[in-house]
Amino acid sequence: MEPSSHSATMKGEGDVNTARTDEGDTSGEKLLDFNSTEEQPTARGSMWQNEKYETVPLDVKGFDEDHSKGHRDSEYPQHESSNTQKTDEAPRHSNQWPYFQDGKRRIDYVLTYHVQKPESTHKQSSHSCMRSFCCRCKKAKASAQEDPELAAQEERLDYHDDDQRLRREEFEENLHLMGLQMEKDEGNKIPGVGFLKIHAPWEVLCREAEFMKLKMPTVKKYEVRMGNDIVEKIHKFMQKVTTPLRPKVGINGTENEKHLSYPFSREKQHLFDLSDRNSFFDSKTRNSIVYEILKRTKCTRAKYIMGISSLLGSGIYTAAYPLHDGDIDDPQAESNDRKLLYEEWASYSIFYKYQPIGLVRKYFGEKVGLYFAWLGVYTQMLIPAAIVGVIVFLYGCATVDDNIPSMEICDAKNNITMCPMCDRVCGYWKLTTACGTARASHLFDNAATVFFSIFMALWATMFMEHWKRRQMRLNYVWDLTGFEDSGGKQKSHPRAEYEFRVMKKSMRKEPAQKAGKDKLTCRDRMPAYMTIVIMMCFLIFVTLAIVFGVVLYRISIQTALLMSSTPSFRTNIRATVKTTAAVINLIIIIIMDEIYGAIARWLTVLEVPKTDKSFEERLIFKTFVLKFANAFTPIVYLAFFRGRLIGRPGKYIYVLGSYRMEECAHAGCLMELCIQLCITMLGKQLIQNNLFEIGLPKLKKLLRRRKMDKKQQEELNKTLQRHEKDHFLGPFVGLTPEYMEMIIQFGMVTLFVASFPLAPLFALLNNIIEIRLDAKKFVTELRRPIAVRAKDIGIWYNLLRGLSKVAVIVNAFVIAFTSDFIPRLVYQYMYSLDGTLHGFVDFTLSQFNVSHFQPGTEPINPMHLGYKVEFCRYKDFRDPPGSDTPYDFSRQFWAILAARLAFVIIFQNVVMLMSDFVDWLIPDIPKDISTQIHKERNLIVELFMKEEQGKKFRNTLSDPSPQQLRSRPSSQA
């Protein structure tokens, strides 16, 4: 579009060069005066010439011109005449509903900024800035005679405030050039905070909807069928059965008819369902449209600054947010989507009901809707996993008395003397003292564990396939099937930080080299890449160091308790050390999670990604790597390394000189791994949910309100308007923390489920609370997020799929190397005389001659058991001391090692083959959805074919050809 046409379009709307406070407004409302007759600056009028965005005239052809005149003629509610607003909507109460002072124009977005001076000092217009600046200079010179430093400081502060004010005025003027209408409210009820309320009129919404290619409902409807008659009957029957579980919201109900949707076009407005203009663009769509304008609008006075993100970063504006629909606490308040969500979604009393995903998407947007839909599918799929896990646990409880190895350990007739657990202070001990640990280990280490691991691998595949089908169904219902092709790529605007770096790069070049368009190359980012790699490796090393520190804690505390002369300290030493170490690990994990999250964001900012999507994906990947290593490194150590790098009696491995590496209990490390998983899962879920997600937002909200007196708070709560109430809510920081919490939980449910079959049950109980907790947080504690269109969950799906593949390998190694499943099989089928497990405990123990202890490591009191010990036993597969190769690995060790490796290979390939078969068997797109999408495309083609035929027919009637005129009778001619 030419600049002249743009200027002509905007000339009727006036100018933004003056901003004044209406003297007749007793509430202190400051309104922008855009009725000035001065000319628009030419630089501002043509600011869009350098942008990719093509400026479109605001005039909308057809019958919408009459509806838009009232919005374009005046920006003052009090200056509008009775015939300027041609709408049937009655004025609403502005305290409950997000509307301008006139009660008619809806507030689509709010910008807040800092106001230091009283309102009376800012009644000058933007044309009197130089005069006020000169006056301040004179005052500064007068005060400099008394205190030069104080005068200079005040002058600098005044200049900074005026500079920010001028930038805001220019930005607001540019917003008006884009067709937005604004209203100001400075320091009325909240001291030091000014509000800029923004409204997008009908013509701006139409223009931007066409540019963004938003799919809107047309007048054409078609019947939606779930399949053949049998499928329809089954679907209706399930609808009746599950009626008590469905929320009472109209949007969630099943409809047999659906509007045909098509990207909005102003030239084809007659095709769309414009029966109710006030609801054609819902609040979610209006907010996203205004946000797109705010992102693209420049502020040339602020050097290298583009868009609202940079203005927020530089402090010109302090916050930017859309408004909630209305109040939820007032019983007399009118019904709105927010109140409906609060009653039918954000309540713990309806935890058993389905989520109103359609209403969530309508209010918060597709991206938030997909998160809660995914969380709902994940929670539903945890139900069968939890049931099977409980059955496996109960099977272990039922068979513990019939377990032959634990019976042999608990049998007092087996006089088996074990070697000391530590040097010097530890004495010989009886194997029967490990009876309780052996019986408890059987609860998690039994024959059903292998079955449950295979089941969970297939469960993960079923979950991924079920989510893909559910996601495709939502894409069809939400009209996102052609989102990527139509407008998804056009929204990837470069980030302001990226353009700033590119501009700095272009300024360093010589004029002869500025031929092509500049961009950041790998060479430009190489210092950032090197910093990221070095920092990530260093942080992973820090995680390993922390785990090693906890290992030293366990060793030193166990030694100190054994050396204690107090009998109460010497009882239950192993349980005390395990529990305290697991709690310390939990505290460190929670603290380091917050530190790693901040470092990952800093590294991503250092990388300077080009688009917001690229920034989010890189941030998610770095955060996932660090938090995954932080949460699972202690668990991996317990599962695969503890008790394997200890040596043998007489030749133990020491760290830091005198600390002997810790051993597992006789029944293995599986019990300790189970304790660590249980404490980590429950602790992270309880502490993070209750402290971080509930406590911290309430504390921040309390601190924001403590800036005012209690009496002032009570008075303000009665008179605060919607935009002022939302100012006290917490800012929306994105869905990354919510997804990350669930991804870590998914890893704990799938990766080490062979050692902890109750993990799905704990995850299910947590997620039932988590859904309602997040819902309440989104509805009541946070500002309304910007509605973002998305057709999938993005990089999170790839992370889930990767975890499900890794889980197969990890569970194979846990079963083969951490549990005694393979040694029991090898003994039963190769070495047992009667084909049972009788004698298995003796099979797993090797002999050691106590005379072979190294000097200074033998027990201080060798007569601790009341008799002299010549040989002690330890858990390993080694040759006896009297053989030709004493203390070397025996044949049994190599046979069991071969069996373990063979099991890992067979288990991995068989389970992955079964998972791939399930993946191939279940189609990604439901058959009925595929049919409906094909039907919708045909209907669109048919609709436009009829429109073209109608145009040709009308053109033929209005302009007949000469042949048609000659063929008519003379009377008709």
N, C-alpha and C positions, 0 to 999 in steps of 0.2 A: 504494500500500500504506500502511496506517496505521502510525504509529510504534510503537504497542503491539505489533503483530504482529511487527514487526522486532525489537524488544527481546526478545520472547519467543523468537524464533528464535535470537538470538545468546546468550541467557542460558545455554544449555547448554554453550556453548563457552568460557565464562569471560571473563576480563578481561585487559587488557594493562597494567595499572597497575604491575606489578612487573617488573623486569628484573634478573636475578641471574646470577652465575657459579656453576656447579655445582662444589662443592669436590671431588667425586670424579672430575672430568674432568681428567686429567693433561695433555691437549693444549691446555688453555686455551680450549676452545670455550665461547663464551658463548651460552646459549640463553634465549629469551624464555619466561617463565612465564606462561601464559594460563589457569591453573587456579585463579585466585583466585576466592573466592566473593563478593567485594564487588560492589555494584551498578554497572552501567555509568552513566556520566554521561548525564543526559538530553539535554544539548546535543549531545553526540557521537552519541547514539543516533538523533537526528532530523536529522542534518546534511544528509541527502539530500532534505529536504522542499523546499528551494529550487532543486533541480536539475531539469533536463529529464529526467534519467535516472530511470526508475521502478524503485524498489527491489523486488527479487523475492525471496521467501523461499528459503532455501537448501535446503529439503527437496525432494527429487526423488522423485516418485511412482513406484511400481513396484518392480522388482527391484533398483534401484541403491541402495536405502537400506542394505542390508547391507554393501555395498562401501564406503560412505562413513563408516561409524561410526568406523573406526579412525583416520581422518584428523581427525575432528572432536572426538574425545574427549580427545586429548592432543597437545601440541606438542613433547613431549620424546621423542627416540628412545630414551633409556635408561629412560624410564618406561613404555614401551609393553609390554603383555603379549603373550603369544604369539598370542592370538586377536584382537587388535585390528586387525591388517593381514590382511585376507582376500584375498590375491593370490598367484598362483603364481610371481611373479617372485622370484628369489633375490637376496640382497644383493650389490651390486657393490662393487668396490674404489673408494673415493671419490677416490683420487689420479688415476685415469684417467677416471672417469665422473662427470658432474655430479650427484651425489646428496648428500643430507643424511648426517650421521654414522651414521644407522642403515642406510645403503646401500639404502634402499627408496624413499624419497620423492625425486623428481627435483627438482633446482634449476632453476626456470624463469626466474629473473631474479636479478641481483645488484646491490645498491647499495653503493657504497663511500663512506666518510667519513673525515675526518681525526681521528686520535686522538693527542693531545699527551701526556697523562699516562699513567703506568703503569697496568696493569690493576688493581692492588691498590687504587688510589685511587678506583675507580669501582664498588665493590661495594655502594654504597648503592642503595636502591630509589628510584623516582620520588617516593615519599611522604616521603623524608628530604631533599628538595632544600632546603627552607627551613632545616632544621637545619644542613646543610653550609654553606649560604650564611652563616648567622650565625657559624659557626666560622671561616670565611674572613675575615669582617669583624673578628673578634677578633684573628686573626693579622695582618691588615693594620694594625690599630691598634698592635699590639706592634712590628711592623717599621717603622712610620712614625716611631717615635722615633729609629731609627737612620738611615734614608734615606727621607724622605717621598715623593720622586719615584718611587723604585723600588717602594715599597709601592703607590702609586696605579696605577702601570703594571701591576703584577701583579694588582691587584684588577680592573682593567678587562679584562685578558686572561681571568681566571677567570670573570668574569661573561659575557664573550662565549662562552666554551666551554660554560658551563652553559646559556646561552640557546639555542645551537645544539642541545645535547643534549636539552633539553626539547622543542624543535620536532621533532626526530627521533622522540622517544618518542610525541609526539601523533600524528605522521603514521603511525608504525608501528601505533599503537593503532587508527587509522582503517582501516588496511589489514586488520587483523584483523577489524574489524567487517564488512568486505566478504568475509570468509571465507578470506583468505589465511593461510598458515602460514609462520612465519619462524624463522630460526636465525642467531645472531650468532657472529662470529669476529673478535676484536679483538686486533691487535698480536701475533699468535702468531709468524709467520715473517717478515712484512714490517713493519718498524717504522713506527709512525705511521699505519697504514692499518687501518681496520676494515671488515668485510664483513657485509652483511645479505643472507642467502640467503633467497629467497622461493620457496614452492611453492604451486601452485594445485591443490586437491583436485578430485575428480571432479565434485562438485556445483557448484563454482564454474565449472568449465569448461563444464558443461552450461548453466548460467544465462547466462553471457556469450556462448556460442555462439548461443544463442537470441536474445539481445539484438542481437548483431552480424549475425544472419541468415547465418551461415556455411553454405555448402552442403557437406553431408556425404554420403558414399555410403550408399545404402539397400541392402536385401537384394535388391532387384530388379536383374537383369542383362538386358542385351539385346545382340544381335549388331551389331557395327559393320561396315559395308560401305563400301568405297571407291568404289562405283559399280556399273556392269554387269559382266558376266563378263570382258569384254575388258580393262577397266580393272583389275580384280582381278588378272588374270594378268600384266599389265604391272607392276603394283605389286609382286607377289611376285617377279617376275624382277629388278626393280631392287633389291629387298631382298637377294636372293642375291648380286648383283653387288657391291653396296656393303657386304657383310658385313665385309670386312677394314678398312673405314674407320669402322666403328661402335665406340664404346667398349663395353667389357665390363661393363655395368651392367644389372641386371635391369629397372630401371624404364624404361630407354630402349627396351626391346623393343616391338614392335608386338603389340597384343592384339586378338583378334577379339571380345572381350567387354568391356563397360564397365558399371560400376555406375551405376545411375540415381541422380542426386544431387538433393537437395532441402534447403532451409534447415532447420537443425536445430530440433527442437521436443521439449521434454521430455514433452509429452503423447502424442507419437507415437514414442516411443523404440523401440517394437516394429517400426517400419518400417526402422530403420537397422541397418547391419551392425555389431553390437556383439560379434562373435565374439572379438575380441581388444581388450579395453578399454585395455590399455597402449599400443597403437599406434593406437587410433581417433583421438585427438587427437595428431598428431605434434608434435615439438619446436618446429617453426616456428609451428604454431597455438597451442600453449601459450604461447610467448613473446609473441606478438602479443596474446593475451587478457590476460596479466598487464600488459603495457604499457598497454593501454586502461584498466585499473583504476588504474594509477599516474597516468595523465594526469587522471583524473576525481577522484581523492581529494584532499580539501582539507586544508590545515594552517591552522586559524583563528588559532593563536597567532602565526604569521608574518603580518603585516599585508598584506592584498591578495594573498596568495600562494595559487595554486591549482595543483596538479599537480606532477609530478616535474620538469618543465622549469624552473619558477620556483625550486624548491628547489635544482636544480643551478646555476642562475644566481646565487643568493644564497650559494652555498658551503656550504649545509647538508649536501648530499651532493656528493661530488667526481666521481663517475662512476656510470653506470647502463648495464648491458649484459646481454644474454643470453649463455649459455655455449656454447662449441663442444661437439660431441658427445664427443670423446675425443682421444687423442694420435695423431700421425701418424708420429713418429720411432721409437717403440718397436715393434720387430718382433713382440714377444709380445703387443701390445695387441689386444683384440678388434676385429673388423671393425665399422666404423661408416661413416656417410655421409661424414663429413669425410675419413677415410682413403681411402675409395673415390674421392672427388673429387680428392684429392691424387695418386692413382696414375693415374687415367684422364682427368684434365682439366688439372691444374696441373703439367704436365710438358712441357718443350720437345721431348722425343724423340717425342711423339705429335702433333706439330703438323699432320700430314696427316689426322688423324681428325676426325670430327664431334664436336661438343660434346654432352655428356649434359645437354641443356637440362631434361629432366624432373627429373633429380636436382638440378640447380642450383636449380630452382624449389622443389623439396621442402625443400631445406636453407636457402636464403636468402630465399625468398619470390618472389611474382610480379613485383615491380618489378625486382629484380635479374635474375631470369630473363628478363624482356623485354629488358633491356639487352643481355645476352649473346646472346640470340636475334637481336636487331636487328644487333648487331655481326657475328654469323656470316653473316646474309643479306647485309649490306653487303660483307663480305670475299668471299663467293662471287660476288657480282655484279661485283666488281672484276676477276675472272679474265678474262672476255671483253673488258672494256675495256682491260686491260693488254695482252692479245694483239694487239688491233687497234692500240693505240698503238705497240707495238714494230714492227708491220708498217709503219705510217706512217713511223716513224723510219728503218727499213731502206730504205724506198722513197726517202727523201731521200738516204741514203748511196749508193744504187745509181745515182741520177740526177744526182749532183753534178757528174760529169765531163761530162754532156750539157747542163748548164744554161748557156744562152747568155749571160745577164747576168753571171754570175760568170766565164765564160771571157773576156768582153770586159774585165772589170776586171783580170783577171790577165794579159792580153796586153800585153807590153812595147812592142809596136808602137804602141799607142794612147798617144801622148804627151800625156796630159791633166794639166794643172797645176791643183792645187786651191788655194783661198784658205786663209790661215792659220787655225788653230784657236783662237788667242788673240791678243791685242794685243801688239805690240812684240817680245816674246821668241820668238814662234812664227814660223817661216818658211813659205814655200810648200812643198808636198809633192806627190809623185806619187800618182796614184790606184792604181797597181799595188801600193803598200804596204798597201792594204786588201784584198788578195787573200784572205788567210786568214780574215778576218772575213766576207767575202762567201760563201766556200765553206761556212763553218760556219752561216751564217744560212739557207742553202738546206736544211739538215737539218730545220729547223722551219718554214720558210716555203716551202711548195711546194703543188702542186695538191691533194695529199691532205689538206691541213690543213682545207679547207672540208668535205670529206666527213667527217673525224673530228669536227669540231664538230657537224655534224648528227647523227652517230651518238651522241655523248655526250649531246646533248639528249634523244634518244629513249631512251638508256640510263637517264638519270635518271628518266624517266617509268616505264620498265619496273621500275626498282628500287623506286619508291614503290608501284606496283601489286602487285609481288611481295611486298613487306613487308605490305601490307594483307591480302592473302590468308593469308600466314603467321601474322599476328597473329590473324586470325579463327579459324584452325585451332587455335592455342594457346588461345584463349578457350574453345573448345568442349572441348578435352582437359582444361583446367584448371578447368572448371565456372565460368566467369566470364561466360557469355552474358547473364545477367540481373543482373549486379553492380550497375549504376547504379540500376536500378529497385528492387532488394531492399534494399540496405543501404549503397550508396555515399554517399548524401547524409547519412545519420544520423551518419557518423563525422566530419563537419566541425565539430568542437568549436572554439569561439573560442580563440584563443591567449591565454596568460596576460598578455602585454604589452597586448593589446587590452582585456581586461577591466579591467586596472589603469588604463588611460587612461579607460575609460568610467566607472569608479568615481570617479576624480578629477573628471571632468566632472559627475557627479551630485552630488558633495559641494559643488561650487561653486554649485549651484542652490539657490533658496529652497524651503522645504517645500511651498509652494503649487504650485510648478512641477513637482514630482516625480510626475506622474500617469502618463505613459506610460513605456515602456521606453526607456532611453537607448541611443544608438549614436553612433558617430563619423560625422559628415557631411563633405561636401566642404569646408565652411567650416572645420571643425576641422582638416582636413588641408591647408588652403591654404598655410600657411607651409612645410610639408614639400614640397608640390608645387613651390612656387617655388624652394626650395633644390635640389630634384632637377633641375629644368630648367636653372637657372643652372650647377649643378655639371657636368651632362652636357655642356652647351655649352662650358664652360671646359676640360673634359678632352679633348674633340674638338679644340679649338683648340690644346691642348698637343701633341696628336698631330701636327697640321699643322706646328706650330713645330719639332718634332723632325725631321720629314721635311725641312723647309727647312734646318735645321742640317746634316743629312747632305749636302744639295745644296751648301751652302757649303763643306763639307769636301772634296767632290769637286773643286769649282772651285779652291779654294786649293791643294790637294795637287797637282793636275795642273799648275797654274802654277808651283809651287815646283819640281817635278821637271823641268819644261821649262827653268827658269832655272838648274838645277844644272850645274856644270862637270864633274861626274863622269860619264863615259860610261855606266857601269853603271846609273845612275839614269835616264838618258834612254831606255833601251831598255824596251820593253813597258810604256810609261806607262799606256796605256788599260786593259790587262788588270789592272795593279796597282791602279789606282784603282777599277775595277769590283769586284774581289774584296774589297778592304779595306772599301769602303763597304757591300757586302752583308753582311759579317761584323759590322760595327758595327750595321747595321740589325737583324740577328738578335739580338745581345746586348740591344739596347734593347727589342726586342719581348718577349723573355723576361722582362726585369726589369719592364717596364710591365704585363705580364699579371698579375703578382702584385699590383702596386699597384692596378690597376684592379679586380681581384677583391675586394680588401679594401674599396675605396671603394664598390663596388656593394652589398656587404653592409651597409655603414654607412647608405647611402641607403635601402635597403629597410627596415632597422630603424627609421629615422626616419619612414618612411611609415606604420608600424603597420598592416600588413594584418590582416584579421580571422581568417583560417584559415591552417593550415599550407600548404595547397595554393595559396592566393593568395600567400602569402609566397614560396613556391618559384618560382612562375611569374613574379612581378615581379622576383625576384632573377635568374632566368635571362635575362629580357629585357634588363635593364640590363647584366649581364655580357656578353651576346652583342654588344650594340651597341658597347660599349667595346673588347672584345677583337677584334671584327671590324674596327673602324676601325683599331686598333693594328696588326693583321697585314696589312691590305690597302691601307692608304693609301700606303706606299712603292711597292707594285706598281701601283696606279692611276696614280700620278705617272709612273712609267716608261712605262706603256702609252699614256697619253693626253695627257700634258702636256710631257714632256721633248722638246726639239727643236722644239717648235711655238711657243714664246714667246721666240724668240731674235732676231728681226728679220732683217736681211740685212747683207752686207758694206757698210761705210760708214755703216750706221745700225743698229747693234746695240742691244739692250736690256740695260741694266746694273742691277744690284741693289747696294744699299749703296755706291753711288758708283762703284766701279771694278771690280766683279766682273761679268764678262760671263756671261750664262746659258749653260749647257752645251748642246752639240749632240749629236745621235746620230751614230753611225758612218754611213758612206755606205750600208751595207746596211740601215740602220734600227735602231730601238731594240729590235727583237724579240729579238736575241741577249742584250742586257743584261737584258731582262725574263726570259728563260729562266734566266740565271745567278742572278738574284734569287730566282726561284721555287724553283730547285733547292737553293740554300743555305738558304733559309727552311724548306722542307719537311724536308730532311734534318737540319738543325740543330735545329729544334723537336722533331722526333721522337726524335733521338738524345739530346739534352740533357734534354728533359723526361722521357723514358722512363727513361734511365739515372740521371740525377741526382735528379730530383724524385720519381719513382715507386719507385726502388730504393734510391738512396743516402740520401735524407732519412729514410724510415721506419726503415732500419737504424741511422742515426745517432741518431734519437730513442730507439729501443729500447736502444741502447748507453748513452745518457745516463741512461735510467731505471734500468738495471742497475748503472751506476757508483756509485750511491748506497750500494751494499753492497760489501764486500770480496770478493776473488776466492774465498777459501776458503769464505766464507759463501755465495757464489753456487753453488759446486759442491755444497755440502751441501743447499742449498735446492732445487736442480733435481731432486734425488732424492726429496724429500719434499713438494714443492709440490703442492697440490691443484688441481683444474681451474679453480676460480674465481680462484686466486692466479696461475696461469700466464697466464690471459687478461688479468689486470690489467696485465701487462707488454706486451701487444700494443697497437698503435696504435688510436686511436678511429676509428670509421667516420664520415666527414664527408659522405657522400652521393654520389650518382652525377653531380652537376653537373660536376665536373672531367673525368670520363671522357667524358660526352656532349659537352662543350664542345670537347675536343681533337679528337674525331671530326667534329664539325660544321665546325670550321675547316679540317680536312683535306678534307672533302667540298667546301667552297668552293674550295679550291685545285685540286681535281681537276676541278671542273666550270666554274668561272668563267673561268679563263685557260688552258683545255686547248688552245686553238688555238695558243698560243705554246709549250706544253710538253707534247707528246704522251706523254712518259714519266712524267708525274705519276701516272696510275693504277698503273703498275708499282711505283713507289716506295711508294705508299699500300698496295698489296697486300702487299709485303714487310714493311712496318711493322706491318700489322694481324695478320699471321700471328704475329708476335712479341707484339704487344699483347694478343691474346686469352689466350695462356698467361701473360704477365706479369701481367695483371689477375687471372687465375684464381689464380695463386700468391699474389698479394697478398691476395686475399680469403680464401684458405684458411689461409695461414700467418702473414701479417704484421698483419692487422687483426682487431679483435674482431668477433664475429658481429653483423651488422646486424639491426635489427628487421625482421621480415617484414611488408611492406606490400603490401596487395592493390591491383592496378592492372590494367586491361584494355587499356591502350595506353601509348605512350611520352609522351603528354601534349603539351606545347607544342613539344617537339622535332620532332614531325612537321610542324607548321606552319612551323617554321623551315626544315626540309629542303625542303618544297614551295616556299616562297618563294625559297630559293636556286636551286632548279632552274629557276624562271621567270626570275629575274634572270640566270642563266647564259646563257640564249639571247640576251638583249640585249647582255650584255658581250662574248660571243664574236662577235656580229655586228659590234660596233664595233672589236674587235681585228682581225678580218679586213679590215674596210673601211678603217680609219684607221692601224693600227699596221703592218700588213704591206704589201707591194707587190703584193698580189694584184689589186686593182682597177686600179692604174696599168698593170700588165702587160696586163690584158684590154683596157683602153681603147686602149693603143698598138697591140696586136696587131690589133684589129678596126677601128680608125679611122684610125691614122696610119702603120702599117707598110706599106711598098711591096710586100712579098712575103708578108704575112700571118704572118711569124715575129717573133721578138723580137730580131732583128739590128738594132742601132742603138738599143736601149732605154736603155742607159746614157747615151748622148749626149742622148737625149730628156728624161731626168730632170735634166739639169744646165743651169744658167743661167750667163750670162756677166757678169763684173764688170770694169770698167775700174779698174786699180789706182791711177790718178791721182785717183779719187774717194774715196780713204780720207780720213777725218777727220784733221786734224792731231794727231799724237801717237799714232796707232793703227797706222800702217804698220809693216811689219817692220823691225827694226834692220839686218838683213843681207839686202837684197833679192837679192843674188847667191848665195844659199845653194845653188841648184841648178846654178850655173855659167854661167847666162845671164840676161839681163835679161827680166823678165816684164812684159808690157803688159796682158794679160787673164788672169784666173784664173776657175775654175769653182766653183760651189757648188750643192748639191742643193736645188732649188726650181723652181717653174714661174713665172718672171717674164720680162718683156720685156727684150730686150737693151738695152745703154746707148745705142745709136744710134737707137732707135725714137722715135715721137712720145710715148709714155708710158714712159720708161725706169724699169725696176725695179718697175713695177706688175705685179699678177698677170695672167698671160696667159690666153688662151682655153682652153688645155689645163688650167689650174688649175681653172677653173669647170666644164669638162666632167668632169674627174675627181671634183670635189666632188659634182656631181649624181649621178654613177654611184655614189659611195660611199653617199650618203644613200638612193638607190633600193635599193641592195643591202641596207642595214640594214632597210628597211621590208619588202622581199620576204622576206629570210631570217627575220626575226622572225615574220612572219605565217604563212609556210609551215611553219616548224618547230613553232610553237605549235599550229597546226591539226593537224599530224601527231601531236603529243603528246596533244592532247585526243582525237583519234580512237583512239589506243592506250588512253587512259584509259577511253573509253566501250566499247571492244571487250572489255576484260578485266573480268569481274565482280569486285566487291570480296569477295564471299563465294563460296568454292568450292561447286560444285553438290552434292557429296557431303556437305559440312558443313551446308549448308542443309537437305538431306533429313534428316540425323541430328538436327538441332535440332528440326525439326518432329516427327520420330518421338519424340523424348524428351518433348516437351510432351504428346503424345497418351498416352504411357505413364504420365506423372504423373497425368493426368486419370483414366485407367483404374485406376490404383492406388488413388486416393482414392475412386472410385466403388465399387470392391470393398470397401474398408474401411467405407464407409457402409452398404452392403448387409449386411456382416457384423455391424455394430452393430445394425441393425434386426432381423436374424434372432435375435441373442442376446437382445435386449430382448423379442422376441416369446415366446421360450421361457421367459424368466424371469418375465414378467408377461403371461399370456394374457388376451385380452379375454373378456367374458361370452358373446359370440356363439360364440367358439371352444369355450368350456366346454359350452354347450348342445348344440353339434353333436357332441360326443364321445359315445360309448356310455357307458352307466351303469357298466359294469365298469371302463372306463378312467377315468371320473370318480372 
